[in-house]
Amino acid sequence: MSARLFTSESVTGGHPDKLADQISDAILDHILALDPRARVACETLVSTDFALVAGEITTAAAGLDYTQVVRETILAAGYTRHEYGIDGRNCQVESRIDPQSPDIGAAVDEGGAGDQGLMFGYATDETDELMPAPILLAHQLAHRLTSVRESGSLPWLRPDGKTQVTMEYDGDRPVRVHTVVVSAQHDDAATDREIREGITEEVIAPVFSASRFEWEGCIRHINPSDRFVIGGPYGDVGLTGRKVIVDTYGGAARHGGGAFSGKDSTKVDRSGAYAARWAARNVVAAGIARRCEIQLAYAIGRARPVSVAVETFGTAACGTDQCIAAAVQEVFDFRPAAIIDRLGLRRPVFTPTAVYGHFGRRPECLRWKDGSAVELFRWEKTDQVEELRQTLGM
């Protein structure tokens, strides 16, 4: 079979769009910690020395300081100095918050979807995380960029950064890293040689050496624009929801168009996409197919999806795609209230999803500020494998 190339990108938490996502999800989590049944749709805009949060929020909680949450999030992303163009300690913060429409609220109260729309979930056996290799490696590079900045290993790094990985495929199997691009914001005094050597030795080599793919002969573009001093909200306006392909599968699967961050889980843009990934992941983990894409579609106010479609791209080991779709619907309850309950989506679990992707992450427990523990990334569990296999008679 002929070789082909496929590319995916990721960004660090200091990227302006990702900073906006993190602010929106931080506000969501702080509200859910006080009121698990709150309705939240929070959008954020960040620019030079400025942040604006706006949206529709209905909650019984009182006294949440939106400005303080915004400042804490900006500081946590690394924007702690005026020369970066935004400093969380003293930037201007404004909010424009209204209640959710009562028409939407009434439909959701009865268990219906908070909006119409379609969502996709995807899984593939090309990595242990059941994620496409290019986006998984791009996320790992972006995370490593942040880690070496925070640890001081590369003290000249600033918060903004982007990564990109092109994989060479033999048919549908990834075999080697073809090209890597890393653009890392840096202090003015850092030299080109210092940047190239530091990124190669401290970021690229550790990430790729830990993977199972050939990489040493790959093409490398490190800060191809040569200079990247101005970045973050100082270099570009950031908006919630502008990195939906980074958030999902790096373009390897289709996307329904709805963003995730800042939305409580009655919004099926978020909960439906999580459930579709959960189901697709279990299909692949069960050995039913090597690749699986699941589409869900909803009508506003109605609980059950109007359609559930499965595509296995000719990799199914058992049955047709229609048979697999029927089994998926028998095993998984895709009503929004059922998804919320099964995946624990009324808890403050969303801020960690706002950077380095919502999928391909290990389920883990986080200790919240009040001392309670919440389980993160529950949709990444393969806990329905045996039931799916039995349903299909495998």
Disulfide bonds with the S-S distance in Angstrom:
none
